[in-house]
Amino acid sequence: MNRTKASRLLQQLIFVGPSTLFFALIMIIPFLLGLYYSFTNWNGVSSQVQWVGLDNFITIFTNDTKFRDAFWFTTRFTVLGVLLTNVLGFFLAYLLTKPLKTRNVLRTLFFMPNVIGGLLLGFIWQFIFVKSFAAIGDLTNLAFFNLPWLGTKGTAFWAIVIVFVWQTAGYLMVIYISSLNNVPKDILEAAEIDGASRGQILRSIIIPLVMPAVTVCLFLAISWSFKMFDLNLSLTKGGPFGSTESVAMNIYYEAFTNNRLGLGTAKAVIFFVVVAIITSLQVRFTKRKEVEA
């Protein structure tokens, strides 16, 4: 018996031990250090770390208007980004599960933006908004292309939303395609025989059966949109006049540009708690909507 337990323990150490060690070094220890530094006044370089208690959190909630503005921008961006990305991803998946001759090519084309890095993607779309749209606007005289897409508060916000949806919808499309392909065909055929319309089939049969995919896609979209940084940095750098500065960018500037790492990590802790609460509630709510075929 002791040999069996020892053998199992050895197997766990060999197969699970390295991954557990790396997870602790990469995730758990930095997280705990971040919690500690959030209660300090540290510039990230000095060997002296001054303990300030809750002063950083009090400063954030009482005096830091830039952080509140960044949080409001991120909230608005997240709501629109999550909604539009999931609607477009599901629509593309629903369309590309039909017997189209070019569906494999179209699936590849719609997924390709996701494999491009956010920084590179931001610079590409910056050129499109500034140069390409201006050239098209001169040729067509369409007001849509002549808008100052990165020059005003409203248009810059929508520019980031457009690029984010364009980048991430293809990834969610793949998840929705996998879920749609698993919907039992006999149920759909029975509904058609009973005289159900396409809208009724979609609303009453397909959507309830793909709710597990909806749970995953909503979770991913919320996580991506809240943590959006590289696209924000390369496309607008938070401009114009800080109107499109996300929470992630605000934390970055606070910690590494203003050299106030303690205050930056305090913001990161607040951000983590908010995102964790929202995603937990979302998963709990959508799990209740799931049904079994």
KETORRO-318664 format. One line per 2 residues: their letters; for each residue x negated, y, z of N, C-alpha, C, CB. Coordinates in steps of 0.2 Angstrom, whole numbers. Each point is the difference from the previous one (the first is absolute). Glycine has a CB too. Layout:
a) X,Y,Z,X,Y,Z,X,Y,Z,X,Y,Z; ...
***
This chain:
mn) -4,-6,0,4,6,0,-4,6,0,9,-6,6; -15,6,-2,-4,6,0,-4,1,-6,-1,-2,12
rt) 0,-4,-15,-4,1,-7,5,3,-5,-7,-10,3; 13,8,-3,5,2,-4,1,8,0,6,-11,0
ka) -5,13,7,0,7,1,-6,4,-2,8,-2,9; -14,-1,-8,-6,3,-2,-1,1,-7,-5,-5,10
sr) 7,-1,-14,0,0,-7,5,6,-3,-3,-12,0; 9,13,3,4,5,-2,-2,7,1,9,-8,2
ll) -12,9,4,-3,6,2,-6,2,-5,3,-2,12; -7,-3,-14,-6,1,-4,3,2,-7,-7,-8,6
qq) 12,4,-9,3,2,-6,3,7,0,3,-12,-2; 0,14,7,3,7,0,-6,5,0,10,-4,7
li) -15,3,-3,-6,4,0,-3,1,-7,-2,-3,12; 2,-3,-15,-4,0,-7,4,4,-5,-5,-11,3
fv) 12,9,-3,4,3,-6,4,6,2,2,-12,-3; -1,13,9,4,6,2,-5,6,3,11,-7,2
gp) -16,4,2,-4,4,3,-3,6,-4,-3,-10,7; -1,9,-13,-3,5,-3,5,6,-2,-8,-8,-5
st) 14,6,2,5,5,-2,3,4,6,3,-8,-9; -2,4,15,2,4,6,-6,5,2,7,-10,4
lf) -13,8,-4,-5,4,1,-1,6,-4,-6,-9,4; 7,8,-11,0,6,-4,6,4,1,-7,-7,-8
fa) 13,4,9,6,4,1,-1,5,6,7,-9,-5; -10,6,10,-1,4,7,-5,6,-2,2,-10,7
li) -8,8,-11,-5,5,-1,3,6,-5,-9,-9,2; 13,7,-6,2,5,-5,7,3,2,-6,-7,-9
mi) 10,4,12,7,3,2,1,2,7,4,-7,-10; -5,2,14,2,1,7,-5,5,4,5,-12,0
ip) -11,10,-1,-5,5,4,0,7,-3,-7,-10,2; 7,11,-8,1,7,-2,7,4,2,-7,-3,-10
fl) 12,-2,10,6,3,2,0,2,8,6,-7,-8; -9,3,12,-1,2,7,-4,6,1,1,-12,3
lg) -7,12,-7,-4,6,0,4,6,-2,-10,-7,-2; 14,7,-3,4,5,-2,5,3,6,-1,-4,-12
ly) 4,-1,15,4,2,6,-4,4,5,7,-10,-2; -13,7,3,-4,4,5,-2,7,-2,-5,-12,4
ys) 2,12,-10,-2,7,-3,6,5,0,-9,-6,-6; 15,3,5,6,5,0,1,4,6,5,-8,-8
ft) -8,6,14,0,3,6,-6,4,2,8,-9,4; -12,10,-9,-7,4,1,0,6,-5,-5,-11,4
nw) 0,15,-2,-2,5,-5,-7,-1,-3,7,8,7; -7,-12,-13,-6,-2,-3,-1,2,-7,0,-10,8
ng) -6,12,-10,0,2,-7,-2,-5,-5,-3,11,5; 2,-17,-2,-2,-6,-4,-7,-1,-1,10,2,-6
vs) -14,3,8,-8,-1,0,-3,0,6,1,6,-11; 1,-1,16,-4,1,6,1,-6,4,2,12,0
sq) -8,-13,4,0,-6,5,4,1,6,-11,-2,-4; 14,8,5,4,2,6,7,0,-2,-9,7,5
vq) 13,-11,-2,7,0,-1,4,2,6,-2,-10,-7; 6,16,6,3,3,6,7,-3,0,-7,11,-1
wv) 9,-13,7,7,-3,1,5,6,2,-5,-11,4; 10,11,-8,5,6,1,7,-2,1,-7,6,-8
gl) 8,-13,9,6,-2,1,5,1,-5,-2,2,12; 8,0,-10,6,2,-5,-1,6,-4,7,-7,7
dn) -12,11,-6,-1,7,-3,1,-1,-8,-7,4,10; 4,-9,-13,1,0,-7,7,-1,-2,-11,-5,-1
fi) 15,1,4,7,-1,-2,4,6,2,-2,-12,2; 0,15,3,4,6,2,-1,6,-6,-1,-3,13
ti) -5,3,-15,-2,5,-5,4,-2,-7,-12,2,6; 12,-8,-7,3,-2,-7,8,2,1,-9,-10,-2
ft) 12,8,7,7,1,1,2,8,1,1,-12,4; -5,16,-2,1,7,2,-2,5,-5,0,-4,12
nd) -7,3,-15,-3,5,-3,-2,-2,-7,-4,4,10; 4,-10,-12,-2,-2,-7,5,0,-5,-8,-7,6
tk) 10,13,-9,5,1,-5,-2,-4,-7,3,11,5; -10,-11,-6,-2,-4,-6,2,-7,0,-9,8,-1
fr) 8,-11,7,2,-7,0,7,-1,0,-10,-2,7; 14,6,-5,8,-1,0,2,1,-8,1,5,12
da) -5,0,-15,2,1,-7,-2,-6,-4,-2,12,1; -4,-15,0,-2,-6,-3,5,-6,1,-12,4,1
fw) 14,-4,5,5,-6,2,6,1,-4,-5,-1,11; 8,7,-11,6,2,-4,-1,-2,-7,3,9,8
ft) -9,-7,-11,-1,-2,-7,0,-7,-1,-7,11,-2; 3,-15,6,0,-7,0,6,-3,0,-11,0,5
tr) 15,2,0,7,-3,1,4,1,-7,0,2,13; 0,4,-15,4,1,-7,-3,-4,-5,3,11,3
ft) -9,-12,-4,-3,-4,-5,1,-7,1,-9,9,-1; 9,-11,7,2,-7,1,7,-2,-1,-9,0,9
vl) 14,4,-8,7,-2,-1,0,0,-8,4,6,11; -6,-1,-14,1,0,-8,-4,-6,-3,2,12,0
gv) -9,-13,3,-4,-5,-3,3,-7,1,-10,8,2; 12,-9,4,3,-7,1,6,-1,-4,-5,0,12
ll) 9,4,-12,7,0,-4,-2,-1,-7,6,7,8; -9,-3,-11,-1,0,-8,-5,-6,-2,1,12,0
tn) -6,-14,4,-4,-5,-2,4,-7,1,-10,6,4; 14,-7,1,4,-6,0,5,0,-5,-2,-1,12
vl) 6,6,-14,5,0,-5,-3,-1,-7,7,8,7; -13,-5,-8,-3,-1,-7,-3,-7,0,-2,12,-1
gf) -1,-14,6,-3,-7,0,5,-5,-1,-9,4,8; 15,-4,-4,5,-5,-1,4,1,-7,2,1,12
fl) -2,5,-15,3,1,-6,-4,-4,-6,5,11,4; -12,-9,-3,-4,-4,-5,0,-7,1,-8,10,0
ay) 8,-13,6,0,-7,1,6,-3,-3,-7,1,11; 13,2,-10,6,-2,-2,0,0,-8,6,4,10
ll) -8,1,-13,-1,0,-7,-5,-5,-3,3,12,1; -8,-13,2,-5,-4,-2,1,-8,2,-8,10,0
tk) 13,-11,3,2,-7,1,5,-3,-5,-2,2,12; 4,3,-17,4,-2,-5,-4,-3,-6,8,10,3
pl) -5,-14,-7,-4,-3,-6,-3,5,-5,7,-11,2; -11,15,0,-3,5,-5,-7,-3,-3,5,10,6
kt) -6,-9,-12,-6,-3,-3,-6,3,2,6,-2,-10; -6,9,12,-6,3,2,0,1,8,0,6,-11
rn) 4,-10,15,0,1,7,-7,-1,3,12,-3,0; -16,-2,-2,-6,-1,3,-5,6,-1,1,-12,-2
vl) -1,15,-4,-4,6,-2,2,6,4,-1,-4,-11; 8,5,12,3,5,4,-2,-1,7,9,2,-8
rt) -9,-8,11,-1,-1,7,-8,2,1,8,-9,1; -12,8,-5,-7,1,0,-1,8,0,-3,-11,-5
lf) 6,14,0,0,8,0,2,3,6,1,-1,-12; 5,-1,15,3,3,6,-4,-1,6,11,-1,-5
fm) -15,-5,5,-4,-1,6,-7,3,0,6,-11,1; -8,13,-7,-7,2,-1,-2,6,4,1,-4,-11
pn) 4,9,12,-2,6,4,-2,-2,7,8,7,-7; -6,-12,10,-1,-2,7,-7,-2,0,11,-4,2
vi) -15,2,-7,-7,-3,1,-5,6,-1,4,-11,-5; -1,17,4,-4,6,-1,-1,3,7,3,2,-12
gg) -9,0,14,-1,3,7,4,7,0,-11,-6,1; 13,7,5,3,6,1,-3,7,-2,6,-6,9
ll) -13,6,-7,-4,6,-2,0,1,-7,-7,-2,10; 5,-4,-14,0,1,-7,7,2,-3,-10,-9,0
lg) 15,6,3,6,1,-3,2,7,1,4,-12,3; -6,15,3,2,7,1,-4,5,-5,2,-3,12
fi) -8,1,-13,-3,4,-5,2,0,-7,-10,-1,7; 13,-5,-9,3,-1,-7,6,4,0,-5,-12,-1
wq) 9,11,6,7,4,0,-1,7,1,5,-10,4; -11,12,-1,-1,8,0,-1,2,-7,-5,-1,12
fi) 1,-2,-16,-1,2,-7,6,0,-4,-11,-5,1; 15,0,1,7,-1,-4,4,6,2,0,-12,0
fv) 1,14,6,4,5,2,-2,7,-2,3,-6,10; -10,7,-10,-3,7,-2,-1,1,-7,-6,0,11
ks) 3,-6,-14,-1,1,-8,5,-3,-4,-12,0,3; 13,-6,-2,5,-4,-5,7,3,0,-7,-10,2
fa) 10,11,4,6,3,0,0,7,-3,3,-7,11; -8,11,-10,0,7,-3,0,-1,-7,-6,5,10
ai) 2,-9,-13,0,-1,-7,6,-2,-3,-12,-3,1; 16,-2,2,6,-2,-2,5,5,0,-2,-11,4
gd) 2,15,2,4,6,1,0,5,-6,-1,-2,12; -6,3,-14,-1,5,-5,3,-2,-7,-10,4,6
lt) 10,-11,-7,3,-3,-6,7,0,0,-10,-6,-1; 13,4,6,7,-1,1,4,6,3,-2,-12,1
nl) -1,16,2,4,6,4,5,-3,5,-2,7,-10; 0,-13,13,5,-3,5,-3,3,7,3,-10,-7
af) 2,12,11,-2,3,6,-3,-5,5,10,8,-2; -8,-14,1,-2,-5,5,-8,-1,-1,11,-6,-1
fn) -14,7,-5,-7,-1,0,-4,7,1,2,-9,-8; 2,14,8,-3,7,2,0,1,7,3,4,-11
lp) -1,-8,15,0,1,7,-7,0,3,12,-5,1; -13,10,4,-7,-1,4,0,-6,5,-1,13,-2
wl) 0,-18,-1,1,-7,4,-4,0,6,3,-6,-10; -9,9,10,-4,0,6,-1,6,3,-6,-10,-5
gt) 10,15,3,-2,7,2,5,3,5,-4,1,-11; 10,-4,12,5,2,5,2,-5,5,4,8,-9
kg) -1,-6,14,1,-5,6,5,-5,-3,-2,9,8; 7,-7,-11,6,-5,-2,-3,-5,-6,9,8,3
ta) -12,-5,-8,-2,-5,-5,-6,-4,2,4,9,-8; -8,-7,12,-6,-4,2,3,-6,4,-8,10,1
fw) 13,-9,3,3,-5,4,3,-6,-5,3,8,10; 0,-5,-15,3,-5,-4,-5,-3,-5,10,6,0
ai) -15,-3,-1,-6,-3,-4,-3,-6,4,-3,11,-5; 2,-10,11,-2,-6,4,5,-6,1,-7,9,7
vi) 13,-7,-7,5,-5,0,0,-4,-6,7,7,8; -7,-3,-14,0,-4,-6,-6,-4,-1,6,10,-5
vf) -12,-8,7,-6,-4,-1,0,-6,5,-6,10,-4; 9,-9,10,0,-6,5,5,-5,-3,-3,8,9
vw) 9,-6,-11,5,-5,-3,-3,-4,-6,10,8,5; -13,-4,-9,-3,-3,-6,-5,-5,1,2,11,-6
qt) -6,-10,12,-5,-4,2,2,-7,3,-7,10,1; 12,-9,4,2,-6,4,6,-4,-2,-5,7,9
ag) 9,-4,-14,6,-3,-2,-1,-7,-3,5,11,-1; -11,-12,-3,-1,-6,-3,-2,-5,5,-4,6,-9
yl) 1,-5,15,-2,-5,5,7,-3,3,-11,6,2; 15,-1,-1,7,-2,3,4,-4,-5,0,10,8
mv) -1,-8,-14,3,-4,-6,-1,-7,0,0,10,-6; -7,-12,7,-2,-7,0,3,-4,6,-11,4,-5
iy) 12,-1,11,3,-3,6,8,-1,-2,-9,5,8; 12,0,-11,7,-1,-1,1,-5,-6,2,12,3
is) -6,-12,-8,0,-5,-5,0,-7,3,-5,7,-8; 0,-8,13,0,-7,3,6,-2,4,-12,2,1
sl) 15,3,2,6,-1,4,6,-1,-5,-4,7,10; 5,-3,-15,5,-1,-5,0,-7,-3,0,12,-2
nn) -6,-14,0,-1,-7,-3,2,-6,5,-9,5,-7; 10,-3,13,2,-5,5,7,0,1,-11,0,5
vp) 15,4,-8,7,1,1,3,-6,-3,0,12,1; 4,-17,2,3,-6,-3,4,2,-6,0,-6,11
kd) -2,3,-17,4,1,-6,7,-2,0,-11,-1,-6; 12,-5,10,7,-2,0,5,5,4,-5,-12,0
il) 3,15,5,4,5,3,2,6,-5,-6,-3,11; 1,5,-15,1,5,-5,5,-2,-5,-11,5,2
ea) 10,-11,-5,4,-3,-5,8,-1,3,-10,-6,-5; 10,4,11,7,-1,3,3,7,1,-4,-10,6
ae) 0,15,-5,3,7,1,3,3,-7,-8,2,10; 4,-4,-15,2,2,-7,6,-3,-2,-12,2,-3
id) 13,-9,5,5,-4,-2,7,3,3,-8,-10,-1; 7,12,7,5,3,4,2,7,-2,-3,-7,10
ga) 0,10,-15,1,6,-2,-3,6,3,11,-5,-3; -16,4,7,-4,6,3,-4,4,-5,0,-7,11
sr) 1,13,-10,-4,5,-5,-8,0,2,10,7,-2; -14,-5,-2,-7,1,1,-1,4,7,-3,-1,-13
gq) 7,6,13,-1,5,6,2,-4,7,2,10,-7; 3,-14,6,2,-4,6,-5,-5,2,12,2,-3
il) -15,-6,-2,-5,-5,1,-6,3,3,5,-6,-10; -7,12,7,-6,3,3,1,3,7,-3,4,-11
rs) 9,-1,13,1,2,6,2,-5,6,4,10,-6; 0,-15,4,2,-5,5,-4,-6,0,11,4,-2
ii) -15,-6,-3,-4,-6,0,-7,1,0,9,-5,-6; -12,9,1,-7,0,-1,-3,4,5,2,0,-12
ip) 1,6,14,-4,4,5,0,-3,7,4,10,-7; 2,-13,9,-1,-4,7,-5,-5,0,12,3,2
lv) -13,-7,-8,-4,-5,0,-8,2,-1,9,-7,-5; -10,13,3,-7,2,-1,-2,5,6,1,-1,-12
mp) 3,1,17,-1,4,6,-7,-1,3,12,1,2; -14,-8,-1,-7,-1,2,-5,4,-4,3,-11,4
av) -2,12,-10,-5,4,-4,1,7,1,0,-9,-9; 6,11,10,1,7,2,-3,2,7,11,-1,-6
tv) -11,-4,11,-3,1,6,-8,1,-1,9,-7,6; -12,3,-10,-7,1,-1,-2,6,-4,-1,-12,0
cl) 5,14,-5,-1,5,-4,1,7,3,3,-7,-10; 2,7,15,1,6,4,-6,1,4,12,-1,-1
fl) -14,-4,5,-6,0,4,-6,3,-3,5,-10,7; -7,7,-13,-6,2,-4,1,7,-2,-2,-12,-4
ai) 8,14,1,1,7,-2,-1,5,6,7,-4,-10; -4,3,15,-1,4,6,-7,1,2,12,-3,4
sw) -15,-3,-3,-7,0,2,-5,4,-5,2,-11,5; -1,10,-12,-4,3,-5,2,8,1,0,-10,-8
sf) 6,12,8,2,7,-1,-3,4,7,10,-3,-8; -9,0,13,-2,3,7,-8,1,0,10,-5,6
km) -13,0,-9,-8,0,1,-3,3,-7,1,-10,8; 3,13,-12,-3,3,-6,-5,5,1,11,-2,-6
fd) -17,1,3,-6,4,1,-3,1,-6,-1,-4,12; -2,-1,-15,-4,1,-6,3,3,-6,-6,-10,4
ln) 12,9,-5,4,3,-5,1,7,1,6,-10,-2; -4,12,8,1,7,3,-7,4,-1,9,-4,8
ls) -14,1,-6,-7,3,0,-2,2,-7,-3,-6,10; 4,1,-15,-3,1,-7,5,4,-4,-6,-10,1
lt) 13,10,1,5,4,-4,0,7,2,6,-11,-2; -5,13,8,2,6,2,-5,3,6,12,-2,-4
kg) -15,-3,7,-4,2,6,4,4,5,-10,0,-7; 16,-2,8,4,3,5,3,7,-3,-6,-6,9
gp) 4,8,-14,3,7,-3,6,-1,-3,-11,4,-1; 14,2,-1,-3,7,1,2,2,7,1,3,-12
fg) -6,0,15,0,3,7,2,-5,5,3,11,-5; -5,-17,5,2,-5,5,7,-3,-1,-8,5,7
st) 12,-3,-12,7,-2,0,1,-8,-2,2,12,-4; -8,-15,1,1,-7,-1,-5,-4,4,4,3,-12
es) -6,-1,18,-5,-3,4,4,-6,4,-8,11,1; 6,-17,-2,3,-6,3,-3,0,7,2,-6,-11
va) 1,2,15,-3,-2,7,-6,-3,0,11,-1,4; -12,-4,-9,-7,-3,0,-5,5,-2,5,-10,-3
mn) -4,15,-1,-5,5,-2,-1,5,5,3,-1,-12; 2,3,16,0,4,6,-5,-3,5,11,5,-2
iy) -10,-11,3,-4,-4,5,-7,0,-2,9,-7,3; -10,6,-10,-7,0,-3,-4,6,1,4,-8,-8
ye) 0,14,6,-3,6,1,-2,2,7,7,4,-10; -2,-6,15,-1,2,7,-6,-4,3,12,2,1
af) -13,-8,-3,-5,-4,3,-7,1,-4,8,-8,3; -8,9,-9,-7,0,-4,-2,6,-3,2,-12,-2
tn) 3,17,1,-1,7,-2,-1,5,6,6,-3,-11; -1,2,15,0,5,6,-5,-3,6,12,4,-3
nr) -14,-10,2,-4,-4,5,3,0,7,-10,4,-6; 17,-5,6,3,-2,6,3,-7,0,3,13,1
lg) -7,-17,0,2,-7,-1,5,-2,5,-11,-3,-5; 10,5,11,5,-1,6,7,2,-2,-9,1,8
lg) 10,5,-11,6,2,-2,3,-4,-6,-3,12,5; -2,-13,-9,2,-4,-6,3,-7,2,-9,6,-7
ta) 5,-9,11,2,-7,2,7,0,4,-12,-4,0; 13,10,4,6,0,3,6,1,-5,-6,6,10
ka) 5,-2,-15,5,0,-5,1,-7,-4,-3,12,-2; -2,-15,1,0,-7,-2,4,-5,4,-11,2,-6
vi) 10,-1,12,4,-4,5,8,1,0,-10,0,7; 11,7,-8,7,2,0,3,-3,-7,-2,10,7
ff) -2,-9,-12,2,-3,-7,1,-7,0,-6,9,-5; 2,-13,8,1,-7,1,6,-2,3,-12,-1,0
vv) 14,4,6,6,-1,4,6,1,-4,-6,3,10; 6,3,-14,6,1,-4,1,-5,-5,-2,12,2
va) -3,-13,-6,0,-5,-6,2,-7,3,-8,7,-7; 5,-9,13,2,-7,2,7,0,2,-12,-1,5
ii) 15,6,-2,7,0,2,5,0,-6,-3,7,11; 1,-3,-16,4,0,-6,0,-6,-4,-2,12,0
ts) -4,-15,-1,0,-7,-3,3,-5,4,-10,4,-6; 10,-4,12,3,-5,4,7,0,0,-9,0,8
lq) 12,6,-8,7,1,-1,3,-2,-7,-1,9,9; -3,-7,-14,1,-2,-6,1,-8,-1,-5,11,-4
vr) 0,-14,6,-1,-7,-1,6,-4,4,-12,1,-1; 13,2,7,6,-3,4,7,1,-3,-7,2,10
ft) 8,4,-13,6,2,-3,1,-5,-7,-1,12,5; -4,-12,-9,1,-4,-6,0,-7,1,-6,9,-6
kr) 3,-12,11,0,-7,2,7,-2,1,-12,1,5; 16,4,-2,7,-2,2,4,-1,-7,-1,6,11
ke) -1,-2,-16,4,-1,-6,-2,-6,-5,0,13,1; -5,-16,1,-2,-6,-4,5,-6,1,-12,4,1
ve) 13,-7,-7,5,-6,0,-4,-6,-3,10,8,-1; -7,-14,2,-3,-6,-3,4,-2,-6,-6,-3,11
a) 3,1,-16,4,-3,-6,3,-7,2,-8,7,-8
***
